[in-house]
Structures are given as C-alpha cells and as structure tokens.
Amino acid sequence: MSQTASLLATLKRQLRAQGKTYADVARWLGLSEASVKRLFAERHLTLARLECICEHLGMELFELTQMMQAEMHRLQQLTHTQEQRIADDRELFLVAVCVL
C-alpha cells in the first residue's frame, strides 16, 4: 500500500472514531459531499485540505503520520508467540499462507 493510501486510510479511521462523516468534511472544506468522496477515492487531497481536516479532528498532521506509521508497523509484524501459534496449528498456518 502506498504512503498516500495508508495516510488516507488512517485519516478515515480517525474520522470514524470521532463520529465524523464526509458531510462534516465537506462543510469544513466548503465543498460538496460528492467532491469530498471524489477527493478520497482519487487520493487527491492537498496538504492544506489535509491540514484543515486534521485541525477539525483536534490533531496535527504530524500526529496523523505517526498514527499511520504505527499502524503500518503493527500490521507488518507478528510477535514470536503469534508466529509460534500459527506454526503449531496446521489449519491456522494454511489460512495465514492464503492471506499472504
């Protein structure tokens, strides 16, 4: 996943976590809801718009990037215990291989 896609996915999770919708974002940016949906779908948010959204969420752009990095790191590594559990369980191992 590209960094842009990861950053926008993290932003969407933050919007959801705070109960905000594309309609809220549209109001903040002075755009229609359809335009906001298009911006997210096309991954075409300017830094100024991204900063505005973060401001309304009560966070800095830097915090959003830190969250993205933490999520990427967390999703890319398993603990030793998790790896061992997968290796010990044939069915779980098969599922893990299929997912990868």
C-alpha positions as CSV (number, residue, x, y, z in Angstrom):
1,M,0.0,0.0,0.0
2,S,1.4,3.4,-0.9
3,Q,2.0,6.0,1.8
4,T,-0.8,8.2,0.4
5,A,-3.3,5.3,0.6
6,S,-2.1,4.5,4.1
7,L,-2.3,8.1,5.3
8,L,-5.9,8.4,3.9
9,A,-6.9,5.1,5.4
10,T,-5.6,6.3,8.8
11,L,-7.5,9.6,8.3
12,K,-10.7,7.7,7.5
13,R,-10.3,5.6,10.7
14,Q,-9.8,8.8,12.7
15,L,-12.9,10.3,11.1
16,R,-14.9,7.2,12.0
17,A,-13.5,7.1,15.5
18,Q,-14.7,10.6,16.2
19,G,-18.1,10.0,14.5
20,K,-17.4,12.4,11.7
21,T,-18.7,11.9,8.1
22,Y,-17.8,13.1,4.6
23,A,-20.7,15.6,5.1
24,D,-18.7,17.1,8.0
25,V,-15.5,17.2,6.0
26,A,-17.4,18.8,3.1
27,R,-18.7,21.5,5.4
28,W,-15.1,22.2,6.8
29,L,-13.6,22.4,3.3
30,G,-16.5,24.3,1.7
31,L,-17.1,21.6,-0.8
32,S,-20.0,19.3,-1.7
33,E,-20.1,15.8,-0.1
34,A,-19.7,14.3,-3.6
35,S,-16.5,16.3,-4.1
36,V,-15.1,15.1,-0.8
37,K,-15.9,11.5,-1.8
38,R,-14.1,12.0,-5.1
39,L,-11.0,13.5,-3.3
40,F,-10.7,10.5,-1.1
41,A,-11.4,8.0,-3.9
42,E,-8.9,9.6,-6.2
43,R,-6.4,10.2,-3.3
44,H,-6.1,13.8,-4.3
45,L,-6.1,15.9,-1.1
46,T,-3.9,18.9,-0.9
47,L,-1.8,19.4,2.2
48,A,-3.9,22.5,3.0
49,R,-7.1,20.4,3.0
50,L,-5.5,17.6,4.9
51,E,-4.3,20.1,7.5
52,C,-7.8,21.6,7.7
53,I,-9.3,18.2,8.3
54,C,-6.7,17.3,11.0
55,E,-7.4,20.7,12.7
56,H,-11.1,19.9,12.9
57,L,-10.2,16.5,14.4
58,G,-8.1,18.2,17.0
59,M,-4.8,16.8,15.8
60,E,-1.7,17.9,14.0
61,L,-0.7,16.5,10.6
62,F,2.4,15.1,12.3
63,E,0.2,13.1,14.7
64,L,-1.7,11.6,11.8
65,T,1.5,10.5,10.1
66,Q,2.7,9.0,13.4
67,M,-0.5,7.0,13.7
68,M,-0.1,5.8,10.1
69,Q,3.4,4.6,10.8
70,A,2.4,2.9,14.0
71,E,-0.5,1.1,12.2
72,M,1.8,0.1,9.3
73,H,4.4,-1.3,11.7
74,R,1.8,-3.1,13.8
75,L,0.2,-4.7,10.8
76,Q,3.5,-5.9,9.3
77,Q,4.9,-7.8,12.3
78,L,3.7,-10.6,14.5
79,T,5.0,-11.4,17.9
80,H,7.1,-14.5,18.5
81,T,4.1,-16.1,20.3
82,Q,1.8,-15.3,17.4
83,E,4.2,-16.8,14.9
84,Q,4.6,-20.0,17.0
85,R,0.8,-20.4,17.4
86,I,0.4,-20.2,13.6
87,A,3.3,-22.6,13.0
88,D,1.8,-25.1,15.5
89,D,-1.7,-25.1,14.1
90,R,-1.9,-26.6,10.6
91,E,-5.3,-25.0,9.7
92,L,-4.2,-21.6,11.0
93,F,-1.0,-21.9,9.1
94,L,-2.9,-22.7,5.9
95,V,-5.1,-19.6,6.4
96,A,-2.0,-17.5,7.0
97,V,-0.4,-18.7,3.8
98,C,-3.7,-18.0,1.9
99,V,-3.9,-14.5,3.3
100,L,-0.3,-13.7,2.3
